[in-house]
């Protein structure tokens, strides 16, 4: 497992837990954090033993966005990682899930601040859990900035456009309940229990056939902007091969024998 000084990585069974770990700055994005995030997505993609990913933040916050001091030219921590950016100038966008979609389901566990770049990363996750006092919002316009992490494209596809535009154009904060009411997050839980709930959801996913899970996720995103006819055709291409896998046969046998299935990704 990898990780950096601002991103910790650990395994919880078949779940890879990535923790944004810069609590003194409310986990504002830094170069070490971005490198660690990108490496975490790659690790999950390449390791078949990993079936789900949980993204969370340490110290009572999720992510307060980009380090504005760095944006203003006053340096950024982790100069030793500069060569990684030179080798892959797109690394930061991949880290923020703007230019990369992991094969495995990504569950966000949010406590505290999830604003600006935090809310932008959130839009790249698949399932979202938040503590009751979490705060969301895209504050960029209040600072004369543009939410260039993908929000002007993604947000209106994930929540009703009127809500997307209000969030984008006012730059105001949203409570966890407001975020749930407009469909930005799926679960509001007591403070301090978001990670526990996210891991419980991950365990439910991990118990399912991994090939089926990955194919279902891929199909949902692949067909999102297609016509119904084209989408149904794409779904057949993506889904039909799953029925011919050893996983599918094991799932059927386990159901008939009334026992938990043992999937081996074949």
C-alpha positions, 0 to 999 in steps of 0.5 A: 500500500502507498500513501503520502504525508497527506494521504493515508491508505489502509485495508478493511477487508476487501475495501481500500480506505483512502483518508485525506490527512491534512487536518490542520488545513481542513484537508485542503488539497496539497501536492502530496495529497493529490499524488497519494489519491492518484496512486490510491485509485491506481492501486484499487484498479490493479488489485483484484482483491480490492472490491470497493473504495471508501474516500474520507477525511481525517480530523473531522473534515472531508476537504476544504478545496484547493490550497489557495496559498499555492494558487497565489504562488506562495509555494506548496508542500511536497516539492519532492513530488514535482517530478510526478507532475512533470511526468504526468501533467494530468495527475491532479485531474486524475486524482480529483476524479475529473479525468479518471473513473476507478473500476471499483465503486467509490463511497464517500464518507463525509464529516465536516467541511466538504466545500469547493474542491471537496464538493468537486471530488465528491461528484466523482464518487458513486455513493455518498454518506455524510455526518449531520453537521457536514457542510457542502458548497462550491464557493469559487464564485465568491472568490472570483474563481471558476469551479474547474474540477468539473462541476459546471458539467457534472453537477447538473447531471447529478441533481436538478439544474435549478439546484445545480445553478443555485449552488454554482452561482451563489457560492453559499454553504449547504447543510447535509440535509439540504444536500440530501434533499437535492440528491447530492448525497444519499445518506445523512447519519449521526456525526462521527458515523459516516465512515462506519456507514460507508464501510457497511455499504462497502461490505454489502458491495463486497459480498456481490460478484465483483465482475458484475459490480464492475460491469454494472458501474461501467454500464451506468456511466457509459449509458448516461448520455445515450438515447434509450435505444443506444443505451440498451444496446450498450447495456447488452454489450456490457452485461451479457458476457457477465452471464458466462463467467464463473462468478455467475455460475457460482452465484446461481449455485450458491442461491440454489444451495442456500449458502453465501457465494464465493466469488473468484473473478473469473 
